[in-house]
Amino acid sequence: MIGKLGLPEILLILAIALLIFGPSKLADLGKGLGEGIKNFKSAIKEGEQGPDKKS
């Protein structure tokens, strides 16, 4: 079941990712993911402020 991931499963996934990508690459992936989420949230907030003014 995909929706029922517990702590042991998440730790196993992280350990496998660490083995595949290595520590430096994994840090870069995490940074990119964080920046993507930040940009997505800011775009959502801009959309909630109202429709854009079109010239």
Buried (B, 14 or more C-beta within 10 A) or exposed (E): EEEEEEEEEEEEEEEEBEEEEEEEEBEEEEEEEEEEEEEEEEEEEEEEEEEEEEE
